[in-house]
């Protein structure tokens, strides 16, 4: 039995940034798999429930399956710890999808921002697909970085590593068609990862962050206009 899974990008935490494509996928889902990262991050689960309640047709029934996130070992070997953590996640997700998703039902994982960049969701589901017959698609979301740049955030010239990575940030391609997939090539992207996680953390934890960016952008525009007027 083929199990259908949506990986739905739900923006950067603000329901107003959920796309029409994401709303359509939400209303096509019967089972939402939600990773529970403990009491300290319980708001992440609550926000996902709030988004579903806001956008899913009240006449439609759906359910949540919470998956307790396996602990990640705090060892000196970071790569080994992440590999073990992903292995444990893969087993947990495989069992949940096999046991909770009935014939004809559609499952979904809700990811912040762009699902191809968040929390290795695609990478883990790709491994799940080696054990289960899973057919998944990706619904992109508006990333926190994209939203912040639109609001006026800029990259300081001193961020040499980030500026060097951005032009080389590339996407995997379908073997048969050559079309870009919603999955980046996981090479040389440490600074880009740090930018995404930093902006998302600030965006959630700092009220008025976007207003701050807009004020900075307005100040730069005013200064440029003044300089132009002075030189005229």
N, C-alpha and C positions, 0 to 999 in steps of 0.2 A: 504494500500500500504506500503510495506516494503521499508524503505529508507536506502541505503548502505552508510556507512561513513568510510573513512580511517582516522586513526590518525597516521600521518607520522612524524617520528623523522628525523630532518634535521641537526643533528649534533650540534656543538657548535658555529656555526656562520660562519664557513669556508666552502664554497661550495665543497672543495676538500674532505670533510669528509661526504658527502652525500653518502649513501650506494646504491648498485645496486638495492636492494629490494625497497628502497625509490624511486629511479628513475622510476621503474616499476609502483609503486603506483601513482606517480605524473602523469604518462601518462595514467592512468586509471580514472582520476578525471575530472569531468565536472565543479564543483563548489567548489571553495576554500573559506572557511569561515575564516576570519581573524579578530582577536580582535584588535580594534583600541584603544590604551591606551593614545591617545592625542598627541599633538605636541611634547612634550618632548621625547616621545618614538616612533616618526614617523619612525625612522630608522628601527625599528623591522618589520614594514609593508613593507618597501622598500626592505629589505633583502629577505623577503619571495617572493616578486615579482621577484627579481633578480634570485633566485634559480629556480623558475618556468620557467623563460625565458631561463635560461641556459640549463635545462635538459628536458623540454617538447618538443616533436616533433613540429616544426613550422607549420606543416600541421594540427595539432590538435587544435581545438578551446576550450577555457575554459574561465571562468570568476571569478572575485573576488567579494565576498560580505563582506563588512567591517561592523563589529559589534562594535558600541561604547561601551566600557567597562563601566559597571555601577560603580559609585563612591563607594568607601569603607569608611564608617563612621570612623572618627578618635576618637572613644570613648574609655573610660578606659576599657570597657569590650571587649577585643580583640576577644574572641571566638564568642560572639554574633555578632560582626561586620562582621566577616568572614562568619558566617552562613547566615546573611542577604545578603551579597555580592554574595555568591554562589546561593542563591535563586533567586536573580535578574538576575544573569547570566543564570541560568537554564531556566527561562521564556524567556529571549531574544534569547537564542540558539534554544529553542523549536519552537518559532515563525518563526525564520529565516529558519530553516530546513524544516518546514511545508510549508512555502510560497515560498521558493526559489528553492527547489530541486524538479524538475519535474519527471514524470514517466520515469523510466529507467536511470535516471541520478545518478551519483555517487558524493558524496560530500567528503570533506576532511578538517581536521584541521592540520596545520603544527606546530609542537612543537619542541622547541630546545632540543637537547640532547635526552634523553630517555623519550618518552611520558608518561610512567607510573609514572614519577617522577616530571613532570613539570606542575605547575599551576593548579593542580587538574582537568585536562582535562578529565581523565577517570571517576573520581568521578561525575563530572557534567553530562557527557553523560549518565552515568548509571541512573541518576535521570531523564534525558530527556527521556530515554527509558521507563519510567513508564507512560509517557503521549503519546508518539509516538511509532510506530512500527519501531524501529531502529536496524539495524544489523551493528555493527562496528567491525573493526579489528585494530590491532596495529602493526605498522612497527617500530621496535626499531631503535634508532639512536646511534651514538657514543657520549657519554657524555663528557662534558668539564672535569669532574674529571678523567675519564678514560684516556683521551688524555693527561692530565697533568701528571698523574702518569706514563704513558708510556714514557713521556719526562723527568722524573726524579724527580717529586715532591714526597716528603715523608711526613709522619705524625710525628710531634714531640712527643716524649714520654710524654711530659707534657699535651697533649690533652687527659686527662684521660676519659672524657665523650665520646668523639668520638671513642676512642679505645674500650670502653666498648660496644658501640652501634653496631659497625660493625659486630661482630660475630653473633649478634641476629637479623640482618636485614633479614627479611624473606618475601616471596611472597605468595599471596593468591593462592588457588588451585581450580581447577574446581571440582564441587561437583560430577559429574558423573565419571570422569576419574582420578581425583587426580593430574592431570598435573598442573604445575605451570602456573599462569596467568601473563601477563605483568602488574601487579599491586601489589605494596608492601602493607604489613600489616601496617596500619597507627598507629603504637604504638611505643613509645620510639625511635623516629627518629629525634628529634630536632637538635642534633649535626650534623647528616648526611645531613639534609636539609640545615643547615648553611654552611656546607662545599660546597655543590653543588652551592648554590646561590653565595657564596663568590668567588669561582673559576670562575663561569660564568661571574660575574661582572668584575673581574680582567682580564679575558681572552678577554673580549670585549673592556675594557677601557684602558688596559696597553699594548702598542705596545711592542713586543719582550718578552712577558711573558714566552712563551715556550722556547725561546732561553736562558732566564735566568735560567729556570729549568735545561736545558741541560748543561749549564755551571756549575751549582752547582753539577750535577751528575758526570760530567767529573772531577771536582775538588776532589770529594769524591773518585772516582776511582783512581785518580793519587795518592792521599794521602795513600790509602790502598795499592797500589802497592809499594809505597816508603817504607811504614812501613814493608811490607813483605820482600822487598829487604834488609832492614836494619837488620832484624832479621835472615836472612839466613846465 
